[in-house]
Amino acid sequence: MAKDEDASRPAGLVFDAWRGVLFATSRTLQIAEPDLIAKAGFPLTWLDVLAQLYDAGDDGLRMQELEGRSLFTRSGLTRLVDRIETAGLVRREAVPGDRRGVRVVLTAEGRRRHDAAFIDHNILIERKFGRRLTEVQLRAVAEALAPFWHDDEAPTEG
């Protein structure tokens, strides 16, 4: 190792890409979270739950499925769903044939609030994230990172 190299400060393409993902995410979320709260009246954790349920369709998701798909919270998901349910945006339903099974489904109000929040959220993401990159760069980033959000497999170590 050269005299001025520092093994605790990794260099290289993988680290630069990872650092770019982290900084882009952090800087965008620092703006997106307060904006969402001001405009929609709820935080990104709620929008995440509403979006997962929206994508799941009318059948909703079991809590375990919702936990596996969640971007922002896994611990405390039951309490988070409790708060969203109290706000009238989701409801719990029994799973036929499974006495202990419970699904979480969007209510009509939850769907309406999701849609309204997503419109404003997408505008902000376009402005604060999208406009910092060219169309070619956006396409490259989208294609490069697609395996992370299209992959339904649980993360593995190693």
N, C-alpha and C positions, 0 to 999 in steps of 0.2 A: 504494500500500500504506500502510495506517495505521501510525503510528509504533510501536505495540506489536505489530504482526503480525510474525511470523518465518517467512519462506518455507522455512526448513529444518525447521520443525515443522508438517507439513501438518495441516490440520483438515478436517473434513467427514465426511459419512456413509460414504464408501468407506473412508477411513482408519480411522475408528472401528470399522467392521465388521472390517477387516483386523486391527487391533490386538486386537479381541476374540477373533478366531479364534486368533491367535498366543498370547495370554495364556492362554486356556482350554486350548489344546493343551499348552503348556509346563507350566503348573501341574498339569495332570492327569497328564502323562507323568512328572513328577518324583516322583510318588507311585506310579504304575502300574509303572514299570520295576523299582524295588527290590522291590515286592510280588510281581511276576511271578517274579523271580529267586528270592525266598525260597520261594514256593509251588510253582512249576513246575520250578525249577532251570535256567531259561534266560531270556535277555533278549528284549525286544520284537522285535529283528531276527529272532530265530528264530521267534517266533510269527507274524510277518509272512510269512515264507517258508512256514511250515506252513499258514497260512490261505490263501495264494494257491494252494497246491497242493491243499488241501481243496476250495476253490471250483472248481478246474479239473477235478475228478473223477478217475476211475481212470487216464486217459491222462497225467496230469501236465502238465508244461510244459517246453518247450525252455528252455535257459538264457537265450536272448535274450528270450523271452516273460516269464520270471520276472523278469528285469531290468526290463522295461518296466512290470510291475505292482507292483514293489516300492515300499513306502512309505518305508522307512528306510535302505536302502543300495543303491547301484548299483555303486560301485567296491568291489572286494573281494568281490563276490558269489560268485565261484568258491571262494574260501577259506572264506567263510561256509557255503556248501553242503557243502564238505569236512568242516567241523566237525560240522554237523548229520548228515551221513552217518556219520561216525565214531561218533556217539552212537546210530546205528541208527534214526533217525527218518525218513530219506529214503534212496532208492537211485537210482543212475543206471542208465538203460537205453538201449540202442542204438535208434535210430530205423530201422525197416525201410526199406530202399531208399535210405538216406542214410548212407554210410560214416562221415561225420564228425558226424552228428547224434546228440545225446544229449538224453534227456528226464530230468527229475527227477520222481520219484513218491514219494508218501507210503508208508511201510511201515505195517503194522498197528499197530506200536508208536507210530509218528508220529501216526497218526490218534487213537489212544487218548490220547496226551499232549496233542495239540492240543485235543481235546474237554474234557479235564480242565482245562487251562489257560484255555480260553475261558470256562468256567463261572465260575471265580474272577475272571478279568479283567473279565467283564461285570458281576459284582456290584460290583467296585471302581469301574468307570466309572459305573455307576448312582449309587453313593454319592457319589463325588467330583465328578462332572460333572452327571449328570442331576438330582440333587436341588437344584441351585442354580438351576434354571429351572422355570417352570411347564409344565404339559402344552402349553398354547398356545404358549409360547416354544419348547419343544422341537420341536413340529410345524413352526413357522415356520423354525427353524434347519435342520431336516432337509430341508424342502422347498427352502429357499433354496440349500443347499449340495449338494443331490443332483446337479446337473450336474457337479460336480467329481469325484465318485466313480463316477458312472454313465457317464462319458465315456471311451471306450476310445481316443480319439485322443491322439496324442502332443502334449505341450504345444508351443505355437507362440509365437514372439516377435512383438512388435509390438503 
